[in-house]
Amino acid sequence: MDVWVIWLVLAVLLGAAEIFTLTAALGLLGGAAGVTALAAAVGLPVPLQFVVFAAASVAGIVLLRPIAHRHLTAPRSGEFGIDALVGKPGYVLQEVTGRAGRVRIGGEEWTARAMDDSLVIPAGARVDVLQIDGATAVVYPRE
């Protein structure tokens, strides 16, 4: 069996192990084994293949792993889901009262109610979303 095949099998095994660990280290070692498989296929002698593997491993772990780790552990920027709708403008499709109504927020149609029970917002008015209560947007008329 050719040596490059052994390096290629090692690269695949390390890549598969990375799927289960999610540490980014095994995947980088798998990449180093892949680079070494290319070096072996070119005809580099075995001792130099180990040097290529060591250099590629160190380069990957020292240079690439911190970048990958930073991206994996970075806090999420901005709100998402229904929290992202709070503060967004909306357009009243059906009169909104303290009990019912319909608004369009960011291209989606939502059931809505006014913040105050005595407030009536006519169709066509612009509103701001104050909160999302279940599947209902609590809105206030925009000034």
N, CA, C and O atoms as CSV, one atom per row, in Angstrom:
chain,resi,resn,atom,element,x,y,z
A,1,MET,N,N,0.849,-1.172,0.000
A,1,MET,CA,C,0.000,0.000,0.000
A,1,MET,C,C,0.900,1.242,0.000
A,1,MET,O,O,1.905,1.290,0.708
A,2,ASP,N,N,0.528,2.230,-0.794
A,2,ASP,CA,C,1.299,3.461,-0.864
A,2,ASP,C,C,1.148,4.259,0.435
A,2,ASP,O,O,0.112,4.198,1.098
A,3,VAL,N,N,2.185,4.996,0.779
A,3,VAL,CA,C,2.195,5.770,2.024
A,3,VAL,C,C,1.158,6.900,1.976
A,3,VAL,O,O,0.547,7.237,2.990
A,4,TRP,N,N,0.971,7.476,0.788
A,4,TRP,CA,C,0.019,8.578,0.700
A,4,TRP,C,C,-1.397,8.132,1.035
A,4,TRP,O,O,-2.191,8.929,1.535
A,5,VAL,N,N,-1.728,6.862,0.766
A,5,VAL,CA,C,-3.057,6.337,1.095
A,5,VAL,C,C,-3.229,6.275,2.610
A,5,VAL,O,O,-4.303,6.571,3.132
A,6,ILE,N,N,-2.169,5.890,3.305
A,6,ILE,CA,C,-2.233,5.840,4.769
A,6,ILE,C,C,-2.479,7.238,5.330
A,6,ILE,O,O,-3.295,7.410,6.236
A,7,TRP,N,N,-1.777,8.234,4.797
A,7,TRP,CA,C,-2.002,9.616,5.244
A,7,TRP,C,C,-3.424,10.078,4.933
A,7,TRP,O,O,-4.039,10.786,5.730
A,8,LEU,N,N,-3.937,9.681,3.786
A,8,LEU,CA,C,-5.291,10.059,3.402
A,8,LEU,C,C,-6.324,9.412,4.319
A,8,LEU,O,O,-7.294,10.058,4.718
A,9,VAL,N,N,-6.121,8.140,4.653
A,9,VAL,CA,C,-7.027,7.460,5.588
A,9,VAL,C,C,-6.966,8.135,6.952
A,9,VAL,O,O,-7.998,8.332,7.593
A,10,LEU,N,N,-5.763,8.491,7.400
A,10,LEU,CA,C,-5.615,9.193,8.669
A,10,LEU,C,C,-6.341,10.538,8.638
A,10,LEU,O,O,-6.974,10.923,9.620
A,11,ALA,N,N,-6.254,11.247,7.522
A,11,ALA,CA,C,-6.948,12.531,7.383
A,11,ALA,C,C,-8.459,12.355,7.494
A,11,ALA,O,O,-9.132,13.146,8.155
A,12,VAL,N,N,-8.986,11.330,6.853
A,12,VAL,CA,C,-10.431,11.078,6.905
A,12,VAL,C,C,-10.856,10.685,8.317
A,12,VAL,O,O,-11.882,11.158,8.805
A,13,LEU,N,N,-10.079,9.827,8.979
A,13,LEU,CA,C,-10.414,9.411,10.344
A,13,LEU,C,C,-10.382,10.596,11.314
A,13,LEU,O,O,-11.264,10.729,12.162
A,14,LEU,N,N,-9.380,11.442,11.188
A,14,LEU,CA,C,-9.311,12.618,12.058
A,14,LEU,C,C,-10.454,13.591,11.763
A,14,LEU,O,O,-11.011,14.197,12.679
A,15,GLY,N,N,-10.797,13.737,10.498
A,15,GLY,CA,C,-11.932,14.587,10.143
A,15,GLY,C,C,-13.241,14.049,10.696
A,15,GLY,O,O,-14.084,14.816,11.162
A,16,ALA,N,N,-13.414,12.730,10.646
A,16,ALA,CA,C,-14.634,12.114,11.203
A,16,ALA,C,C,-14.665,12.270,12.721
A,16,ALA,O,O,-15.723,12.528,13.296
A,17,ALA,N,N,-13.517,12.114,13.370
A,17,ALA,CA,C,-13.462,12.284,14.822
A,17,ALA,C,C,-13.789,13.730,15.211
A,17,ALA,O,O,-14.371,13.969,16.269
A,18,GLU,N,N,-13.423,14.678,14.376
A,18,GLU,CA,C,-13.717,16.085,14.649
A,18,GLU,C,C,-15.216,16.344,14.700
A,18,GLU,O,O,-15.679,17.196,15.457
A,19,ILE,N,N,-15.962,15.618,13.905
A,19,ILE,CA,C,-17.417,15.777,13.886
A,19,ILE,C,C,-18.000,15.498,15.268
A,19,ILE,O,O,-18.967,16.142,15.675
A,20,PHE,N,N,-17.425,14.556,15.981
A,20,PHE,CA,C,-17.951,14.188,17.287
A,20,PHE,C,C,-17.398,15.046,18.424
A,20,PHE,O,O,-18.050,15.173,19.460
A,21,THR,N,N,-16.221,15.636,18.259
A,21,THR,CA,C,-15.623,16.403,19.349
A,21,THR,C,C,-15.856,17.900,19.237
A,21,THR,O,O,-15.987,18.572,20.261
A,22,LEU,N,N,-15.912,18.440,18.038
A,22,LEU,CA,C,-16.111,19.868,17.784
A,22,LEU,C,C,-15.083,20.741,18.505
A,22,LEU,O,O,-15.424,21.810,19.010
A,23,THR,N,N,-13.830,20.292,18.554
A,23,THR,CA,C,-12.779,21.065,19.198
A,23,THR,C,C,-11.958,21.856,18.201
A,23,THR,O,O,-11.204,22.742,18.606
A,24,ALA,N,N,-12.070,21.581,16.951
A,24,ALA,CA,C,-11.315,22.182,15.842
A,24,ALA,C,C,-9.880,21.685,15.794
A,24,ALA,O,O,-9.173,21.977,14.830
A,25,ALA,N,N,-9.424,20.945,16.795
A,25,ALA,CA,C,-8.041,20.446,16.797
A,25,ALA,C,C,-7.904,19.229,15.900
A,25,ALA,O,O,-6.975,19.156,15.096
A,26,LEU,N,N,-8.807,18.283,16.024
A,26,LEU,CA,C,-8.705,17.065,15.221
A,26,LEU,C,C,-8.904,17.357,13.737
A,26,LEU,O,O,-8.264,16.737,12.888
A,27,GLY,N,N,-9.771,18.278,13.435
A,27,GLY,CA,C,-9.974,18.659,12.042
A,27,GLY,C,C,-8.724,19.292,11.445
A,27,GLY,O,O,-8.382,19.043,10.289
A,28,LEU,N,N,-8.049,20.109,12.240
A,28,LEU,CA,C,-6.803,20.708,11.762
A,28,LEU,C,C,-5.717,19.655,11.581
A,28,LEU,O,O,-4.934,19.726,10.633
A,29,LEU,N,N,-5.667,18.679,12.484
A,29,LEU,CA,C,-4.710,17.583,12.311
A,29,LEU,C,C,-5.067,16.757,11.075
A,29,LEU,O,O,-4.181,16.285,10.364
A,30,GLY,N,N,-6.354,16.585,10.824
A,30,GLY,CA,C,-6.787,15.899,9.603
A,30,GLY,C,C,-6.367,16.663,8.357
A,30,GLY,O,O,-5.946,16.068,7.365
A,31,GLY,N,N,-6.484,17.983,8.415
A,31,GLY,CA,C,-6.023,18.799,7.295
A,31,GLY,C,C,-4.518,18.667,7.085
A,31,GLY,O,O,-4.039,18.616,5.952
A,32,ALA,N,N,-3.772,18.612,8.204
A,32,ALA,CA,C,-2.322,18.422,8.105
A,32,ALA,C,C,-2.002,17.064,7.496
A,32,ALA,O,O,-1.063,16.938,6.710
A,33,ALA,N,N,-2.783,16.041,7.860
A,33,ALA,CA,C,-2.577,14.715,7.270
A,33,ALA,C,C,-2.906,14.741,5.778
A,33,ALA,O,O,-2.262,14.052,4.988
A,34,GLY,N,N,-3.899,15.529,5.394
A,34,GLY,CA,C,-4.222,15.662,3.971
A,34,GLY,C,C,-3.103,16.333,3.196
A,34,GLY,O,O,-2.769,15.915,2.087
A,35,VAL,N,N,-2.522,17.380,3.784
A,35,VAL,CA,C,-1.383,18.050,3.144
A,35,VAL,C,C,-0.214,17.074,3.021
A,35,VAL,O,O,0.486,17.050,2.008
A,36,THR,N,N,-0.013,16.272,4.067
A,36,THR,CA,C,1.070,15.292,4.038
A,36,THR,C,C,0.802,14.208,3.004
A,36,THR,O,O,1.740,13.701,2.389
A,37,ALA,N,N,-0.457,13.844,2.801
A,37,ALA,CA,C,-0.797,12.863,1.763
A,37,ALA,C,C,-0.402,13.398,0.390
A,37,ALA,O,O,0.088,12.650,-0.456
A,38,LEU,N,N,-0.617,14.695,0.171
A,38,LEU,CA,C,-0.193,15.295,-1.096
A,38,LEU,C,C,1.332,15.260,-1.229
A,38,LEU,O,O,1.867,14.970,-2.299
A,39,ALA,N,N,2.016,15.559,-0.132
A,39,ALA,CA,C,3.484,15.530,-0.168
A,39,ALA,C,C,3.986,14.112,-0.426
A,39,ALA,O,O,4.968,13.923,-1.143
A,40,ALA,N,N,3.320,13.120,0.152
A,40,ALA,CA,C,3.718,11.722,-0.061
A,40,ALA,C,C,3.429,11.300,-1.494
A,40,ALA,O,O,4.199,10.546,-2.088
A,41,ALA,N,N,2.324,11.782,-2.053
A,41,ALA,CA,C,1.979,11.434,-3.434
A,41,ALA,C,C,2.982,12.013,-4.421
A,41,ALA,O,O,3.227,11.438,-5.482
A,42,VAL,N,N,3.562,13.158,-4.062
A,42,VAL,CA,C,4.570,13.771,-4.915
A,42,VAL,C,C,5.863,12.968,-4.869
A,42,VAL,O,O,6.656,13.030,-5.808
A,43,GLY,N,N,6.091,12.217,-3.796
A,43,GLY,CA,C,7.272,11.381,-3.704
A,43,GLY,C,C,8.242,11.794,-2.617
A,43,GLY,O,O,9.396,11.365,-2.627
A,44,LEU,N,N,7.802,12.615,-1.681
A,44,LEU,CA,C,8.653,13.017,-0.570
A,44,LEU,C,C,8.976,11.809,0.301
A,44,LEU,O,O,8.082,11.002,0.555
A,45,PRO,N,N,10.204,11.649,0.769
A,45,PRO,CA,C,10.545,10.517,1.621
A,45,PRO,C,C,9.802,10.588,2.964
A,45,PRO,O,O,9.388,11.662,3.401
A,46,VAL,N,N,9.644,9.435,3.602
A,46,VAL,CA,C,8.856,9.321,4.832
A,46,VAL,C,C,9.354,10.257,5.936
A,46,VAL,O,O,8.521,10.909,6.566
A,47,PRO,N,N,10.661,10.365,6.210
A,47,PRO,CA,C,11.079,11.294,7.265
A,47,PRO,C,C,10.640,12.739,6.997
A,47,PRO,O,O,10.254,13.454,7.922
A,48,LEU,N,N,10.700,13.159,5.747
A,48,LEU,CA,C,10.263,14.510,5.413
A,48,LEU,C,C,8.729,14.640,5.476
A,48,LEU,O,O,8.202,15.728,5.707
A,49,GLN,N,N,8.035,13.537,5.270
A,49,GLN,CA,C,6.578,13.556,5.406
A,49,GLN,C,C,6.194,13.882,6.846
A,49,GLN,O,O,5.245,14.627,7.094
A,50,PHE,N,N,6.945,13.311,7.797
A,50,PHE,CA,C,6.670,13.616,9.204
A,50,PHE,C,C,6.969,15.082,9.517
A,50,PHE,O,O,6.279,15.699,10.329
A,51,VAL,N,N,7.982,15.630,8.883
A,51,VAL,CA,C,8.292,17.049,9.066
A,51,VAL,C,C,7.154,17.902,8.498
A,51,VAL,O,O,6.743,18.882,9.118
A,52,VAL,N,N,6.648,17.530,7.323
A,52,VAL,CA,C,5.515,18.260,6.718
A,52,VAL,C,C,4.290,18.167,7.615
A,52,VAL,O,O,3.593,19.159,7.828
A,53,PHE,N,N,4.029,16.975,8.140
A,53,PHE,CA,C,2.873,16.791,9.032
A,53,PHE,C,C,3.028,17.645,10.282
A,53,PHE,O,O,2.080,18.314,10.694
A,54,ALA,N,N,4.204,17.633,10.888
A,54,ALA,CA,C,4.432,18.424,12.107
A,54,ALA,C,C,4.294,19.917,11.814
A,54,ALA,O,O,3.668,20.644,12.585
A,55,ALA,N,N,4.866,20.370,10.721
A,55,ALA,CA,C,4.793,21.796,10.385
A,55,ALA,C,C,3.350,22.222,10.091
A,55,ALA,O,O,2.902,23.274,10.548
A,56,ALA,N,N,2.640,21.409,9.337
A,56,ALA,CA,C,1.243,21.743,9.017
A,56,ALA,C,C,0.372,21.692,10.266
A,56,ALA,O,O,-0.538,22.507,10.420
A,57,SER,N,N,0.643,20.741,11.158
A,57,SER,CA,C,-0.126,20.644,12.406
A,57,SER,C,C,0.100,21.863,13.284
A,57,SER,O,O,-0.847,22.472,13.781
A,58,VAL,N,N,1.374,22.212,13.468
A,58,VAL,CA,C,1.691,23.376,14.303
A,58,VAL,C,C,1.101,24.644,13.688
A,58,VAL,O,O,0.519,25.467,14.395
A,59,ALA,N,N,1.250,24.800,12.390
A,59,ALA,CA,C,0.700,25.988,11.731
A,59,ALA,C,C,-0.815,26.056,11.899
A,59,ALA,O,O,-1.362,27.123,12.179
A,60,GLY,N,N,-1.491,24.931,11.730
A,60,GLY,CA,C,-2.944,24.918,11.882
A,60,GLY,C,C,-3.388,25.212,13.299
A,60,GLY,O,O,-4.305,26.002,13.520
A,61,ILE,N,N,-2.739,24.577,14.257
A,61,ILE,CA,C,-3.167,24.746,15.650
A,61,ILE,C,C,-2.781,26.125,16.175
A,61,ILE,O,O,-3.545,26.731,16.926
A,62,VAL,N,N,-1.620,26.625,15.799
A,62,VAL,CA,C,-1.189,27.929,16.305
A,62,VAL,C,C,-1.893,29.077,15.576
A,62,VAL,O,O,-2.254,30.074,16.202
A,63,LEU,N,N,-2.089,28.948,14.271
A,63,LEU,CA,C,-2.646,30.052,13.500
A,63,LEU,C,C,-4.157,29.975,13.302
A,63,LEU,O,O,-4.849,30.981,13.459
A,64,LEU,N,N,-4.673,28.811,12.965
A,64,LEU,CA,C,-6.088,28.704,12.601
A,64,LEU,C,C,-7.016,28.382,13.770
A,64,LEU,O,O,-8.146,28.868,13.806
A,65,ARG,N,N,-6.559,27.573,14.726
A,65,ARG,CA,C,-7.442,27.172,15.831
A,65,ARG,C,C,-7.931,28.362,16.657
A,65,ARG,O,O,-9.112,28.396,17.004
A,66,PRO,N,N,-7.083,29.341,16.990
A,66,PRO,CA,C,-7.614,30.491,17.737
A,66,PRO,C,C,-8.694,31.250,16.968
A,66,PRO,O,O,-9.652,31.744,17.564
A,67,ILE,N,N,-8.542,31.342,15.666
A,67,ILE,CA,C,-9.566,32.022,14.856
A,67,ILE,C,C,-10.865,31.230,14.882
A,67,ILE,O,O,-11.937,31.806,15.066
A,68,ALA,N,N,-10.781,29.921,14.700
A,68,ALA,CA,C,-11.980,29.073,14.737
A,68,ALA,C,C,-12.625,29.111,16.115
A,68,ALA,O,O,-13.849,29.183,16.224
A,69,HIS,N,N,-11.823,29.063,17.155
A,69,HIS,CA,C,-12.359,29.092,18.521
A,69,HIS,C,C,-13.066,30.411,18.797
A,69,HIS,O,O,-14.118,30.433,19.436
A,70,ARG,N,N,-12.492,31.509,18.320
A,70,ARG,CA,C,-13.105,32.821,18.514
A,70,ARG,C,C,-14.462,32.896,17.817
A,70,ARG,O,O,-15.400,33.491,18.348
A,71,HIS,N,N,-14.571,32.300,16.640
A,71,HIS,CA,C,-15.842,32.325,15.915
A,71,HIS,C,C,-16.874,31.409,16.552
A,71,HIS,O,O,-18.068,31.708,16.526
A,72,LEU,N,N,-16.432,30.305,17.118
A,72,LEU,CA,C,-17.368,29.372,17.746
A,72,LEU,C,C,-17.898,29.890,19.074
A,72,LEU,O,O,-19.032,29.583,19.444
A,73,THR,N,N,-17.102,30.671,19.799
A,73,THR,CA,C,-17.511,31.132,21.122
A,73,THR,C,C,-17.945,32.587,21.149
A,73,THR,O,O,-18.250,33.114,22.219
A,74,ALA,N,N,-17.981,33.243,20.009
A,74,ALA,CA,C,-18.363,34.660,19.967
A,74,ALA,C,C,-19.835,34.814,20.363
A,74,ALA,O,O,-20.675,34.006,19.967
A,75,PRO,N,N,-20.139,35.848,21.142
A,75,PRO,CA,C,-21.541,36.086,21.491
A,75,PRO,C,C,-22.331,36.481,20.247
A,75,PRO,O,O,-21.791,37.070,19.311
A,76,ARG,N,N,-23.578,36.156,20.256
A,76,ARG,CA,C,-24.426,36.502,19.109
A,76,ARG,C,C,-24.616,38.004,19.062
A,76,ARG,O,O,-24.866,38.651,20.078
A,77,SER,N,N,-24.496,38.531,17.888
A,77,SER,CA,C,-24.675,39.963,17.733
A,77,SER,C,C,-26.116,40.246,17.335
A,77,SER,O,O,-26.655,39.653,16.401
A,78,GLY,N,N,-26.716,41.160,18.064
A,78,GLY,CA,C,-28.075,41.550,17.739
A,78,GLY,C,C,-29.115,40.560,18.219
A,78,GLY,O,O,-28.801,39.441,18.627
A,79,GLU,N,N,-30.328,40.989,18.162
A,79,GLU,CA,C,-31.460,40.159,18.561
A,79,GLU,C,C,-31.903,39.307,17.384
A,79,GLU,O,O,-31.631,39.638,16.230
A,80,PHE,N,N,-32.583,38.215,17.680
A,80,PHE,CA,C,-33.137,37.387,16.619
A,80,PHE,C,C,-34.475,36.827,17.098
A,80,PHE,O,O,-34.806,36.903,18.281
A,81,GLY,N,N,-35.231,36.271,16.170
A,81,GLY,CA,C,-36.550,35.734,16.522
A,81,GLY,C,C,-37.522,36.868,16.811
A,81,GLY,O,O,-37.438,37.946,16.223
A,82,ILE,N,N,-38.441,36.605,17.724
A,82,ILE,CA,C,-39.448,37.624,18.038
A,82,ILE,C,C,-38.852,38.811,18.780
A,82,ILE,O,O,-39.412,39.906,18.742
A,83,ASP,N,N,-37.718,38.608,19.456
A,83,ASP,CA,C,-37.077,39.730,20.142
A,83,ASP,C,C,-36.615,40.791,19.152
A,83,ASP,O,O,-36.537,41.967,19.506
A,84,ALA,N,N,-36.312,40.401,17.935
A,84,ALA,CA,C,-35.855,41.351,16.920
A,84,ALA,C,C,-36.986,42.248,16.442
A,84,ALA,O,O,-36.726,43.293,15.846
A,85,LEU,N,N,-38.227,41.869,16.686
A,85,LEU,CA,C,-39.359,42.672,16.223
A,85,LEU,C,C,-39.649,43.858,17.138
A,85,LEU,O,O,-40.254,44.840,16.708
A,86,VAL,N,N,-39.225,43.774,18.388
A,86,VAL,CA,C,-39.493,44.857,19.332
A,86,VAL,C,C,-38.764,46.118,18.863
A,86,VAL,O,O,-37.558,46.108,18.618
A,87,GLY,N,N,-39.537,47.205,18.747
A,87,GLY,CA,C,-38.985,48.466,18.279
A,87,GLY,C,C,-39.129,48.671,16.780
A,87,GLY,O,O,-38.870,49.769,16.287
A,88,LYS,N,N,-39.530,47.654,16.050
A,88,LYS,CA,C,-39.688,47.773,14.598
A,88,LYS,C,C,-40.981,48.509,14.270
A,88,LYS,O,O,-41.940,48.469,15.041
A,89,PRO,N,N,-41.001,49.182,13.122
A,89,PRO,CA,C,-42.244,49.827,12.690
A,89,PRO,C,C,-43.189,48.814,12.052
A,89,PRO,O,O,-42.766,47.774,11.548
A,90,GLY,N,N,-44.455,49.137,12.087
A,90,GLY,CA,C,-45.462,48.290,11.467
A,90,GLY,C,C,-46.515,49.130,10.783
A,90,GLY,O,O,-46.545,50.353,10.922
A,91,TYR,N,N,-47.387,48.451,10.034
A,91,TYR,CA,C,-48.453,49.103,9.272
A,91,TYR,C,C,-49.759,48.402,9.624
A,91,TYR,O,O,-49.855,47.179,9.518
A,92,VAL,N,N,-50.748,49.154,10.036
A,92,VAL,CA,C,-52.017,48.578,10.467
A,92,VAL,C,C,-52.828,48.144,9.249
A,92,VAL,O,O,-53.116,48.951,8.364
A,93,LEU,N,N,-53.192,46.868,9.213
A,93,LEU,CA,C,-54.011,46.329,8.124
A,93,LEU,C,C,-55.489,46.334,8.481
A,93,LEU,O,O,-56.350,46.582,7.637
A,94,GLN,N,N,-55.763,46.055,9.747
A,94,GLN,CA,C,-57.135,46.030,10.246
A,94,GLN,C,C,-57.127,46.778,11.568
A,94,GLN,O,O,-56.219,46.590,12.378
A,95,GLU,N,N,-58.109,47.611,11.796
A,95,GLU,CA,C,-58.156,48.456,12.990
A,95,GLU,C,C,-57.688,47.708,14.244
A,95,GLU,O,O,-58.110,46.585,14.518
A,96,VAL,N,N,-56.810,48.366,14.985
A,96,VAL,CA,C,-56.237,47.763,16.196
A,96,VAL,C,C,-56.853,48.427,17.415
A,96,VAL,O,O,-56.837,49.650,17.558
A,97,THR,N,N,-57.393,47.594,18.286
A,97,THR,CA,C,-57.955,48.071,19.556
A,97,THR,C,C,-57.173,47.406,20.685
A,97,THR,O,O,-56.162,46.745,20.449
A,98,GLY,N,N,-57.649,47.588,21.898
A,98,GLY,CA,C,-57.006,46.960,23.041
A,98,GLY,C,C,-57.203,45.456,23.058
A,98,GLY,O,O,-56.584,44.762,23.864
A,99,ARG,N,N,-58.064,44.934,22.171
A,99,ARG,CA,C,-58.361,43.498,22.153
A,99,ARG,C,C,-57.914,42.787,20.878
A,99,ARG,O,O,-57.503,41.629,20.939
A,100,ALA,N,N,-57.984,43.461,19.714
A,100,ALA,CA,C,-57.700,42.761,18.455
A,100,ALA,C,C,-57.253,43.731,17.374
A,100,ALA,O,O,-57.348,44.950,17.522
A,101,GLY,N,N,-56.769,43.161,16.294
A,101,GLY,CA,C,-56.352,43.919,15.137
A,101,GLY,C,C,-55.297,43.144,14.363
A,101,GLY,O,O,-54.861,42.078,14.797
A,102,ARG,N,N,-54.887,43.680,13.214
A,102,ARG,CA,C,-53.859,43.028,12.398
A,102,ARG,C,C,-52.887,44.087,11.901
A,102,ARG,O,O,-53.280,45.179,11.490
A,103,VAL,N,N,-51.603,43.733,11.950
A,103,VAL,CA,C,-50.559,44.634,11.467
A,103,VAL,C,C,-49.578,43.863,10.604
A,103,VAL,O,O,-49.471,42.640,10.694
A,104,ARG,N,N,-48.860,44.606,9.761
A,104,ARG,CA,C,-47.778,44.018,8.963
A,104,ARG,C,C,-46.476,44.544,9.531
A,104,ARG,O,O,-46.249,45.752,9.604
A,105,ILE,N,N,-45.604,43.590,9.942
A,105,ILE,CA,C,-44.303,43.931,10.518
A,105,ILE,C,C,-43.246,43.215,9.702
A,105,ILE,O,O,-43.185,41.986,9.693
A,106,GLY,N,N,-42.422,43.974,9.023
A,106,GLY,CA,C,-41.332,43.382,8.253
A,106,GLY,C,C,-41.777,42.360,7.235
A,106,GLY,O,O,-41.101,41.350,7.041
A,107,GLY,N,N,-42.901,42.600,6.579
A,107,GLY,CA,C,-43.377,41.691,5.542
A,107,GLY,C,C,-44.236,40.548,6.053
A,107,GLY,O,O,-44.737,39.753,5.258
A,108,GLU,N,N,-44.417,40.448,7.369
A,108,GLU,CA,C,-45.254,39.388,7.933
A,108,GLU,C,C,-46.496,39.995,8.571
A,108,GLU,O,O,-46.458,41.096,9.121
A,109,GLU,N,N,-47.589,39.261,8.486
A,109,GLU,CA,C,-48.836,39.722,9.071
A,109,GLU,C,C,-48.979,39.135,10.470
A,109,GLU,O,O,-48.848,37.926,10.663
A,110,TRP,N,N,-49.249,40.003,11.445
A,110,TRP,CA,C,-49.365,39.607,12.847
A,110,TRP,C,C,-50.701,40.046,13.416
A,110,TRP,O,O,-51.248,41.078,13.030
A,111,THR,N,N,-51.219,39.243,14.342
A,111,THR,CA,C,-52.331,39.733,15.135
A,111,THR,C,C,-51.747,40.772,16.076
A,111,THR,O,O,-50.590,40.683,16.485
A,112,ALA,N,N,-52.569,41.763,16.413
A,112,ALA,CA,C,-52.049,42.847,17.232
A,112,ALA,C,C,-53.115,43.354,18.179
A,112,ALA,O,O,-54.313,43.146,17.985
A,113,ARG,N,N,-52.636,44.026,19.209
A,113,ARG,CA,C,-53.518,44.754,20.108
A,113,ARG,C,C,-52.794,46.015,20.536
A,113,ARG,O,O,-51.564,46.075,20.568
A,114,ALA,N,N,-53.597,47.027,20.867
A,114,ALA,CA,C,-53.022,48.290,21.299
A,114,ALA,C,C,-52.508,48.162,22.721
A,114,ALA,O,O,-52.981,47.325,23.490
A,115,MET,N,N,-51.547,48.989,23.063
A,115,MET,CA,C,-50.970,48.960,24.399
A,115,MET,C,C,-52.018,49.343,25.442
A,115,MET,O,O,-52.039,48.794,26.544
A,116,ASP,N,N,-52.874,50.279,25.089
A,116,ASP,CA,C,-53.904,50.780,26.007
A,116,ASP,C,C,-55.275,50.318,25.515
A,116,ASP,O,O,-55.562,50.387,24.320
A,117,ASP,N,N,-56.119,49.848,26.428
A,117,ASP,CA,C,-57.448,49.359,26.038
A,117,ASP,C,C,-58.318,50.452,25.418
A,117,ASP,O,O,-59.183,50.152,24.595
A,118,SER,N,N,-58.109,51.694,25.790
A,118,SER,CA,C,-58.943,52.778,25.264
A,118,SER,C,C,-58.448,53.284,23.917
A,118,SER,O,O,-59.115,54.106,23.288
A,119,LEU,N,N,-57.314,52.821,23.471
A,119,LEU,CA,C,-56.700,53.294,22.238
A,119,LEU,C,C,-57.261,52.532,21.035
A,119,LEU,O,O,-57.374,51.307,21.072
A,120,VAL,N,N,-57.615,53.263,19.961
A,120,VAL,CA,C,-58.061,52.669,18.706
A,120,VAL,C,C,-57.159,53.220,17.595
A,120,VAL,O,O,-57.066,54.432,17.402
A,121,ILE,N,N,-56.503,52.319,16.876
A,121,ILE,CA,C,-55.580,52.724,15.815
A,121,ILE,C,C,-56.213,52.331,14.485
A,121,ILE,O,O,-56.447,51.146,14.249
A,122,PRO,N,N,-56.496,53.302,13.605
A,122,PRO,CA,C,-57.191,52.987,12.355
A,122,PRO,C,C,-56.294,52.253,11.352
A,122,PRO,O,O,-55.067,52.297,11.441
A,123,ALA,N,N,-56.940,51.577,10.396
A,123,ALA,CA,C,-56.205,50.896,9.326
A,123,ALA,C,C,-55.417,51.924,8.527
A,123,ALA,O,O,-55.903,53.028,8.283
A,124,GLY,N,N,-54.217,51.570,8.123
A,124,GLY,CA,C,-53.357,52.455,7.360
A,124,GLY,C,C,-52.385,53.247,8.211
A,124,GLY,O,O,-51.478,53.887,7.679
A,125,ALA,N,N,-52.557,53.214,9.528
A,125,ALA,CA,C,-51.669,53.978,10.412
A,125,ALA,C,C,-50.342,53.244,10.596
A,125,ALA,O,O,-50.257,52.026,10.432
A,126,ARG,N,N,-49.326,54.004,10.934
A,126,ARG,CA,C,-48.018,53.423,11.232
A,126,ARG,C,C,-47.931,53.224,12.745
A,126,ARG,O,O,-48.408,54.052,13.521
A,127,VAL,N,N,-47.316,52.115,13.150
A,127,VAL,CA,C,-47.196,51.799,14.574
A,127,VAL,C,C,-45.773,51.331,14.877
A,127,VAL,O,O,-45.004,51.001,13.975
A,128,ASP,N,N,-45.447,51.311,16.159
A,128,ASP,CA,C,-44.202,50.742,16.641
A,128,ASP,C,C,-44.541,49.542,17.516
A,128,ASP,O,O,-45.508,49.580,18.276
A,129,VAL,N,N,-43.761,48.494,17.412
A,129,VAL,CA,C,-43.970,47.292,18.217
A,129,VAL,C,C,-43.313,47.501,19.575
A,129,VAL,O,O,-42.111,47.756,19.661
A,130,LEU,N,N,-44.108,47.392,20.635
A,130,LEU,CA,C,-43.581,47.556,21.986
A,130,LEU,C,C,-43.128,46.226,22.578
A,130,LEU,O,O,-42.133,46.163,23.300
A,131,GLN,N,N,-43.865,45.170,22.266
A,131,GLN,CA,C,-43.507,43.840,22.745
A,131,GLN,C,C,-44.283,42.802,21.952
A,131,GLN,O,O,-45.234,43.124,21.241
A,132,ILE,N,N,-43.860,41.551,22.088
A,132,ILE,CA,C,-44.588,40.436,21.491
A,132,ILE,C,C,-45.115,39.601,22.645
A,132,ILE,O,O,-44.353,39.104,23.474
A,133,ASP,N,N,-46.436,39.459,22.682
A,133,ASP,CA,C,-47.092,38.699,23.740
A,133,ASP,C,C,-47.674,37.438,23.116
A,133,ASP,O,O,-48.770,37.466,22.557
A,134,GLY,N,N,-46.938,36.327,23.214
A,134,GLY,CA,C,-47.361,35.092,22.546
A,134,GLY,C,C,-47.209,35.272,21.051
A,134,GLY,O,O,-46.097,35.434,20.547
A,135,ALA,N,N,-48.345,35.243,20.328
A,135,ALA,CA,C,-48.325,35.448,18.881
A,135,ALA,C,C,-48.978,36.778,18.523
A,135,ALA,O,O,-49.404,36.983,17.386
A,136,THR,N,N,-49.053,37.683,19.502
A,136,THR,CA,C,-49.699,38.975,19.301
A,136,THR,C,C,-48.701,40.096,19.527
A,136,THR,O,O,-47.983,40.116,20.527
A,137,ALA,N,N,-48.666,41.024,18.588
A,137,ALA,CA,C,-47.795,42.186,18.716
A,137,ALA,C,C,-48.540,43.269,19.483
A,137,ALA,O,O,-49.668,43.624,19.140
A,138,VAL,N,N,-47.905,43.784,20.514
A,138,VAL,CA,C,-48.467,44.908,21.266
A,138,VAL,C,C,-47.863,46.160,20.646
A,138,VAL,O,O,-46.646,46.342,20.640
A,139,VAL,N,N,-48.751,47.037,20.115
A,139,VAL,CA,C,-48.279,48.165,19.323
A,139,VAL,C,C,-48.764,49.495,19.903
A,139,VAL,O,O,-49.678,49.535,20.727
A,140,TYR,N,N,-48.135,50.576,19.455
A,140,TYR,CA,C,-48.486,51.929,19.834
A,140,TYR,C,C,-48.377,52.776,18.582
A,140,TYR,O,O,-47.458,52.567,17.791
A,141,PRO,N,N,-49.293,53.739,18.367
A,141,PRO,CA,C,-49.231,54.545,17.142
A,141,PRO,C,C,-47.940,55.356,17.073
A,141,PRO,O,O,-47.441,55.867,18.076
A,142,ARG,N,N,-47.426,55.453,15.860
A,142,ARG,CA,C,-46.201,56.212,15.625
A,142,ARG,C,C,-46.557,57.671,15.466
A,142,ARG,O,O,-47.580,58.007,14.870
A,143,GLU,N,N,-45.731,58.521,15.987
A,143,GLU,CA,C,-46.021,59.967,15.890
A,143,GLU,C,C,-45.312,60.603,14.754
A,143,GLU,O,O,-45.449,61.807,14.537
